[in-house]
Amino acid sequence: MSFDVLQDKIIAMKNPTVAGLDARIDYVPAHIRQAAYAEYGKGLKGAVEAIYQFNVGLIDALCDIVPAVKPQSAYYENLGWQGMEMLERTIQYAKSKGLYVIADIKRGDIGSTASAYAEGWLSGTAVEGETFKTFDADCVTLNGYMGSDSINPFLDAAKAEDKAVFALVKTSNPGSGELQDVGVNRGGTVYGVMARLLEKLGQGTEGKYGYTRVGAVTGATHPAELAQIRTMMPHTFLLVPGYGAQGGTAEDVKFAFQENGHGAIVNSSRGIMCAWKKTGGDGHDFQEAARNAAIAMRDDICRFTTIQ
Amino acid sequence: MSFDVLQDKIIAMKNPTVAGLDARIDYVPAHIRQAAYAEYGKGLKGAVEAIYQFNVGLIDALCDIVPAVKPQSAYYENLGWQGMEMLERTIQYAKSKGLYVIADIKRGDIGSTASAYAEGWLSGTAVEGETFKTFDADCVTLNGYMGSDSINPFLDAAKAEDKAVFALVKTSNPGSGELQDVGVNRGGTVYGVMARLLEKLGQGTEGKYGYTRVGAVTGATHPAELAQIRTMMPHTFLLVPGYGAQGGTAEDVKFAFQENGHGAIVNSSRGIMCAWKKTGGDGHDFQEAARNAAIAMRDDICRFTTIQ
């Protein structure tokens, strides 16, 4: 679904945040793990089913207060094909609960290879004339180091399916500057070149809120750059990782939003998923803890940003 | 396995090429497709099994003349979790036939997320103290736009498992220059910054041939840049896509090799997989056609490059 749908949800819930679904097995409370191991064995299948039960519990606890979830592909690939099967189920379940699903895959490839990825994640794959949708997310994250060839096949799929993409601009990690901050002869930085490229690639796909189908990933840990990118990319919806565990604050992320409080969504993963580890309990309260953490994050961000 | 193992195989076979295993269902001869559909239905499962039979046939036809295969993850994700299950089988089968397996995944993420990917693809995932290997390739491709944080977790896994990685430097696609060729203030280009970063990250991991565990992807379609990168990265093993269908020639790729003919491997995907489409037959000869195409590619490259 396009960013219009996401912005609608954000406005309706007055909550510009997305909950990461990046479950490692050690994020899952012991009682869920033990039950899954008892039924499926203490191996990959047991871990997969434990994480799925945890994901379902998180989705149930969050779906009426958080507009979107962001499963991170790494934590599913980590468990092999069984993890990928569970990712398909997780995406389907989240969508069935009305959540907007951003598959955090950071793929980047070209030509027919990029088209193959776009089919797998957005538009479906044709076998002898019939189309099969598998991962079928609403939106994916991309890495545009290879240039527009690596974005356009996804953009085509997004247009056909009324979906959208986010591509990396300035990431939240300590080493992000090694390449992204390098100054370029034409003025500005490497991430600035990427920002302009993406803003241009999206042109002509603006929805009712004025954002194109090509969003940008910009970390909360670099507030000055975030403000600069918000200005450079007026038609671009921003996905902002780095709030909470990585050090970004609500005051930092306010720069991601436009004056009306539109145009960005802030991610938290561990802060919500692992909230139960801080309540002093044994994990039976993981849903309540996640919900409380999500509400606290929403309220924290809305101290500095008012969504009209 | 490290680049030592790969270079050993290349020297033994006098063949510095890698065969892509990027099967789309329409690359598979009709008789294989029909047999798979008859057994598994004309859907994802039928397509997956048809491609697996095709992969097995290609591996059998190539394993005594080609040192390595490169399955491209996109063509497996394209088919959902069932495609990923088949990728695990394909990697296992290729390894059982003595082939070096480069999983072309171009992943790029940071911190614990990059570690999760590295576990899934290289070193295995721990569940309650026991380690499970799933995709278990010898080597993966990476995208370093996010900086050294996105390479180091894979490098750690590669060191622990005696494996290796390739990261993108200058890619073979028409749009590669949009970001990679941009001139930087410190001199040179964005891909030059990436080249220096990778050469440095690998330092201290050199094997018996002098190459680190951090290889670089550099397209055959830009021979001048290829020659420059070969000089800039004397301790870096190169993976060279773009030969054949994309327009790179044997004379172009000679620049990827050092004087002794070491230090690079050239990829061909469609040229080998789809060779049967050019014989005038109905695809029953796909193994012979692939083998002949692989031999022709080897001989073509060795006209300009002598492996000592």
Boltz contact constraints between the chains, C-beta under 6 A:
constraints:
  - contact:
      token1: [A, 25]
      token2: [B, 127]
      max_distance: 6.0
  - contact:
      token1: [A, 42]
      token2: [B, 128]
      max_distance: 6.0
  - contact:
      token1: [A, 44]
      token2: [B, 132]
      max_distance: 6.0
  - contact:
      token1: [A, 47]
      token2: [B, 127]
      max_distance: 6.0
  - contact:
      token1: [A, 72]
      token2: [B, 113]
      max_distance: 6.0
  - contact:
      token1: [A, 74]
      token2: [B, 109]
      max_distance: 6.0
  - contact:
      token1: [A, 74]
      token2: [B, 113]
      max_distance: 6.0
  - contact:
      token1: [A, 74]
      token2: [B, 116]
      max_distance: 6.0
  - contact:
      token1: [A, 74]
      token2: [B, 117]
      max_distance: 6.0
  - contact:
      token1: [A, 75]
      token2: [B, 116]
      max_distance: 6.0
  - contact:
      token1: [A, 77]
      token2: [B, 120]
      max_distance: 6.0
  - contact:
      token1: [A, 78]
      token2: [B, 116]
      max_distance: 6.0
  - contact:
      token1: [A, 78]
      token2: [B, 119]
      max_distance: 6.0
  - contact:
      token1: [A, 78]
      token2: [B, 120]
      max_distance: 6.0
  - contact:
      token1: [A, 78]
      token2: [B, 125]
      max_distance: 6.0
  - contact:
      token1: [A, 80]
      token2: [B, 134]
      max_distance: 6.0
  - contact:
      token1: [A, 81]
      token2: [B, 81]
      max_distance: 6.0
  - contact:
      token1: [A, 81]
      token2: [B, 84]
      max_distance: 6.0
  - contact:
      token1: [A, 81]
      token2: [B, 85]
      max_distance: 6.0
  - contact:
      token1: [A, 81]
      token2: [B, 88]
      max_distance: 6.0
  - contact:
      token1: [A, 84]
      token2: [B, 81]
      max_distance: 6.0
  - contact:
      token1: [A, 84]
      token2: [B, 84]
      max_distance: 6.0
  - contact:
      token1: [A, 85]
      token2: [B, 81]
      max_distance: 6.0
  - contact:
      token1: [A, 88]
      token2: [B, 81]
      max_distance: 6.0
  - contact:
      token1: [A, 106]
      token2: [B, 108]
      max_distance: 6.0
  - contact:
      token1: [A, 106]
      token2: [B, 109]
      max_distance: 6.0
  - contact:
      token1: [A, 108]
      token2: [B, 106]
      max_distance: 6.0
  - contact:
      token1: [A, 108]
      token2: [B, 143]
      max_distance: 6.0
  - contact:
      token1: [A, 109]
      token2: [B, 74]
      max_distance: 6.0
  - contact:
      token1: [A, 109]
      token2: [B, 106]
      max_distance: 6.0
  - contact:
      token1: [A, 110]
      token2: [B, 173]
      max_distance: 6.0
  - contact:
      token1: [A, 113]
      token2: [B, 72]
      max_distance: 6.0
  - contact:
      token1: [A, 113]
      token2: [B, 74]
      max_distance: 6.0
  - contact:
      token1: [A, 116]
      token2: [B, 74]
      max_distance: 6.0
  - contact:
      token1: [A, 116]
      token2: [B, 75]
      max_distance: 6.0
  - contact:
      token1: [A, 116]
      token2: [B, 78]
      max_distance: 6.0
  - contact:
      token1: [A, 117]
      token2: [B, 74]
      max_distance: 6.0
  - contact:
      token1: [A, 119]
      token2: [B, 78]
      max_distance: 6.0
  - contact:
      token1: [A, 120]
      token2: [B, 77]
      max_distance: 6.0
  - contact:
      token1: [A, 120]
      token2: [B, 78]
      max_distance: 6.0
  - contact:
      token1: [A, 125]
      token2: [B, 78]
      max_distance: 6.0
  - contact:
      token1: [A, 127]
      token2: [B, 25]
      max_distance: 6.0
  - contact:
      token1: [A, 127]
      token2: [B, 47]
      max_distance: 6.0
  - contact:
      token1: [A, 128]
      token2: [B, 42]
      max_distance: 6.0
  - contact:
      token1: [A, 132]
      token2: [B, 44]
      max_distance: 6.0
  - contact:
      token1: [A, 134]
      token2: [B, 80]
      max_distance: 6.0
  - contact:
      token1: [A, 143]
      token2: [B, 108]
      max_distance: 6.0
  - contact:
      token1: [A, 143]
      token2: [B, 143]
      max_distance: 6.0
  - contact:
      token1: [A, 143]
      token2: [B, 145]
      max_distance: 6.0
  - contact:
      token1: [A, 145]
      token2: [B, 143]
      max_distance: 6.0
  - contact:
      token1: [A, 145]
      token2: [B, 145]
      max_distance: 6.0
  - contact:
      token1: [A, 146]
      token2: [B, 171]
      max_distance: 6.0
  - contact:
      token1: [A, 146]
      token2: [B, 173]
      max_distance: 6.0
  - contact:
      token1: [A, 146]
      token2: [B, 176]
      max_distance: 6.0
  - contact:
      token1: [A, 147]
      token2: [B, 175]
      max_distance: 6.0
  - contact:
      token1: [A, 147]
      token2: [B, 176]
      max_distance: 6.0
  - contact:
      token1: [A, 147]
      token2: [B, 178]
      max_distance: 6.0
  - contact:
      token1: [A, 147]
      token2: [B, 179]
      max_distance: 6.0
  - contact:
      token1: [A, 148]
      token2: [B, 175]
      max_distance: 6.0
  - contact:
      token1: [A, 148]
      token2: [B, 178]
      max_distance: 6.0
  - contact:
      token1: [A, 149]
      token2: [B, 173]
      max_distance: 6.0
  - contact:
      token1: [A, 149]
      token2: [B, 175]
      max_distance: 6.0
  - contact:
      token1: [A, 171]
      token2: [B, 146]
      max_distance: 6.0
  - contact:
      token1: [A, 173]
      token2: [B, 110]
      max_distance: 6.0
  - contact:
      token1: [A, 173]
      token2: [B, 146]
      max_distance: 6.0
  - contact:
      token1: [A, 173]
      token2: [B, 149]
      max_distance: 6.0
  - contact:
      token1: [A, 175]
      token2: [B, 147]
      max_distance: 6.0
  - contact:
      token1: [A, 175]
      token2: [B, 148]
      max_distance: 6.0
  - contact:
      token1: [A, 175]
      token2: [B, 149]
      max_distance: 6.0
  - contact:
      token1: [A, 176]
      token2: [B, 146]
      max_distance: 6.0
  - contact:
      token1: [A, 176]
      token2: [B, 147]
      max_distance: 6.0
  - contact:
      token1: [A, 178]
      token2: [B, 147]
      max_distance: 6.0
  - contact:
      token1: [A, 178]
      token2: [B, 148]
      max_distance: 6.0
  - contact:
      token1: [A, 178]
      token2: [B, 197]
      max_distance: 6.0
  - contact:
      token1: [A, 179]
      token2: [B, 147]
      max_distance: 6.0
  - contact:
      token1: [A, 179]
      token2: [B, 193]
      max_distance: 6.0
  - contact:
      token1: [A, 182]
      token2: [B, 184]
      max_distance: 6.0
  - contact:
      token1: [A, 182]
      token2: [B, 193]
      max_distance: 6.0
  - contact:
      token1: [A, 183]
      token2: [B, 185]
      max_distance: 6.0
  - contact:
      token1: [A, 184]
      token2: [B, 182]
      max_distance: 6.0
  - contact:
      token1: [A, 184]
      token2: [B, 184]
      max_distance: 6.0
  - contact:
      token1: [A, 185]
      token2: [B, 183]
      max_distance: 6.0
  - contact:
      token1: [A, 190]
      token2: [B, 190]
      max_distance: 6.0
  - contact:
      token1: [A, 193]
      token2: [B, 179]
      max_distance: 6.0
  - contact:
      token1: [A, 193]
      token2: [B, 182]
      max_distance: 6.0
  - contact:
      token1: [A, 197]
      token2: [B, 178]
      max_distance: 6.0
